[in-house]
Amino acid sequence: MKEKNNMTGTMARNLRRCGIVAGVLATGMANALTITDFGVDSEVRHYTIGTGSTVSYIPAFFQDAAGPFVVSGSFDVELSHYWWKYFVDGDPVGALGTFVFDSHWARFINPSVIGSISPDGFEFPNYFVRVNGDVLDGDANPCTFPASPDTLCSGFTSGPIASLTGHISGNEIAFSGFQPTGFFFEGFSYTINAAVLPLPATPSLLLLGIGLLGLFKPRTRKV
């Protein structure tokens, strides 16, 4: 059974990467619910790209592969918790109670990647990424976004799409992915390892620290 699950996962990743899937149903119960409230709770973390981070170029047919190229730099991650409160179908006044549907997502913003990557064309992922516990999983499919429980989405892909998987835990994040750039399987594969950048000391904090040191200055004793 374990081998079957692994094969199924591999087939799913290949289908997603090749863009063979023609339609996607993002979420069910379309227009059958009554949304009563919704919201988004977000935070932004700043990461520094660390060791082991590389980008490689994958050619289509007649070109040569290039890399891996070592990269550094930084980026921000916007972590968001989307939630909706709703009444179920056939209960417009909420006699059966109020239900909650939520999902967790991440977006990479403000990337600054440093490295001699050749050829040009590498782009940091900018699509929504699902967060399930400490697992990251996302792609550039048009239906990969925070959808409410009354939303029905169908998406069409005619070629390879960008995708990634990874983990986020504590102050660290690591993910690998593929970014198509041209014909068939041409594109960039990448691995990014990063950690939260410590906040620099501000002048006000430094002055506060100096002041606190003054409060604990040893007293001299007169004889």
N, C-alpha and C positions, 0 to 999 in steps of 0.2 A: 504493500500500500504506500509506503514511503517513497519508493521508486516511482510509482505512478504519479504521486503529487509533484515530485521534482520534475518529471517530464511535462506535466501539465503547466507548471510554472514557466518552464523554458519555452514551451510553445506559445504561451500567452505573451511573453516578452518579445519573442520573434515576430508575432503578428502585430504587436503594437509598434515595434520598430520599423517594420516594412510597410506599415500603413495599409494592410490588406483589409482591415475591418472597415466596412462601408458605413455602418450606422451604430450609434451608441445611445443607449437609454440612460440618462444621467440619474434620474430618481423617479420613483413611482408615485401613485396616488395623485396624478395631475388634476389640479383644480377641484379635488374632492374634499379639501379641508378649508377651514376658516382660520386664517392667521389672525391672532389677536395681539401679538407683540413680537418684536425682534430686536436684536442688538449685536454689537461686535465689541469684544474686549481685545485690545491689541497692546503689544509691547515690541520695542525695537532693540535688537542686540547688535553690537558692533564686533566683528570678528577679524582676526589677523590670520592670513593664510600661512600655514606652517610647513614643516618638512614633509616630504613625500607627496607633495602636490605637483602634478604634471599634466601636460596636454600633449596629445599625439594626433597626427594627421593620418587619416585613413583614405587612401586613393580609391577611385572607382575601378578602372581597369589598367590603363597604360601608364599611370604616374607612379612614382615611388613614394612609399610611406616615409614619414618624417617624424622625428621625435623618439622618445618622449622629451619634451621641453620642460625644464623646471620653472615653476612660476611662484611668485610671491604676491604680496599686496594685501588688500582688505576688502570687506563688503559688509553690508548690513543685512540682517534677517528680520523681517516683520512677521511676528507670530501672532495669529489671530484666532480667537474663539468666536464662531458665529452661532447664534442660537435663535430659535423661533418657538413661540408658544402658540398652540392651535387647538381648535375643537375638531373632533373627528367628523367624518362625513355623516350627514343625516342628523347632526346635533348642533344646529346653528347657535344655540344659546348656552352651550357648555354644560348641559345637564349631566353628562357622563364624566365631566371633569376637564381640566386643562392639561394638555400634554406638551412635552418639550422635545424638540428635535435640535441637535447641535452637531457641529463638526469643527475640526481643528485644521488650520492651514498655515503654510509658510510661503513667503515671497522673498526672493533675493533682490535687494535694491542697493544702489550706489556702489557698484563694483569698481574696484581699481586693481586690475590684474597687471603685474609686471613680469615680463619674460619675452625672450626672443622666439616667438612662435611663428613658424613658417609652414605653409603660406598664410597670408592674412585671412581674416574672416571668422576667427573664433569669437563667440559671444557668450557671455555668462548667462546662465538660465534666468529667464524673467517671467516664467509662467507660474501658476499656482501649484503648490506641492502639498499633498495630503500629509498630515501628521497623525499617526496612530500610535499613541504611547511614545516610544523613542524612535519609531520607524518613519522614514521619509520615503514617499513614493509619488511621483508626478510626471506629467507629460504635457505636451503642447496641444493636446486634443481640444477642440472647441467646447467640449462638455466638461472639461476638468476645471471646475470653479465651485465656490461655495453656493450651492443651490438650495433653496427652501424646499420643504417637503411637498409643496403643491406645484413644483416646477417639473416640466417634462422637457427633456433636451435630446435632440438627435444630432449627431455630428458626422461629417464625412471627411475622410482622409484619402488622398490620392497618391501619396508617396510617403517616404520615411518621415517620422516626426521626432522631435527632440524629447528625450525622456531621461529620468534619473532615479536612483534609489540611494538610500543612505540611512544614517542614524544621527540623532541629536540627543545628547545626554549631558546634564550639568552645564559646564562652560565650553564643551567641545562639540563639534559637528564634523561629520565626514560623509561625503557622497561621491558617487561616480555616475557618469552619464555619457550620452551621445548627442551630438549636435550635427544634424545633416546640413550640408552646404550645397550639394549639387546633385549630379546624376546618381541614381541608385543608392549604393551604400557609402558614397563619398561624404566625408565630414570629419569631425573632431571627436575623439574620445578623451575623457578627462577624469582625474581623481583629485578631489580637494579635501585637505585636512586643515581644520582651522580651530582657533580657540578665541574666547571672548577677550577683547583688548582691555586691559585694566585702565580705569579712568585716571588721567594725569592729575597730579595735585594742583589745585588752583591757588592763586595768591591769597584768597580769603581763608582757605583751609590751612595754608602755611602760617598765616598770621595767628590763626586760632591755636595751632600747635605750639607756636612760640609763646603765646599767652599762657597756655596751660603749663608749659615748662616753668614759667615765671612763678606760677602759684605754688609749685612744689620746690622752690629754691631753698636749699638747706639754710637753716638759721645758725648764726654764730652765737656762741655763748660767752658773755663777758665774765671775767674772773675778778 
